């Protein structure tokens, strides 16, 4: 298959795998893909994922890549908290939760990390469609907070929250939103309830 023909067929995808190419051309072999990489037509992203060399890499692309690298998953934890301006600095790489085992992928944009949660906890996210037409899944603020507290049991004092430097103003409406209490009830963990009480004391300080 000629590269220009391939490009026309794959241009709508932000990234792709060898199997995606074989859906276009079942006879396609990996050595040709490696040749395109060597010629600078295609670039390796991480693992088995590639993109066109001139693909624009922006925040939307990184969000979509985070979803696609390891499925099912959605962006949460530090990356979602940065998205909602709860934490004071941007996070290198991307953090997500998944119902599969914990996994990490190294890339030129940092580490894509996936923390394992029970399948019943794979809720509380939104599907966002960007102006580029790509959709990605990211945790709601309420769920991102609970995911973080659930997966970081060492955060259990007001001083611990002071060390995190979470923005109180960004979390000001947390208690008035019924979603937070609804989500907490789904977790049904006394230890998590206790850490939420500590968070409340931190926000009220």
Secondary structure, DSSP 8 states (H G I E B T S, - for coil): --HHHHHHHHTT-SSB-HHHHHHH-TT--HHHHHHHHHHTSEEEEETTEEEETT----HHHHHHHHHHHSSSEEE-HHHHHHHTT-SSS--SSEEEEESS--EEEEETTEEEEEEE--GGG---EEEEE-TTS-EEEEE-HHHHHHHHHHH-TT--SHHHHHHHT--TGGGTTTTT-HHHHHHHHHH--HHHHHHHHHHHHHHH-
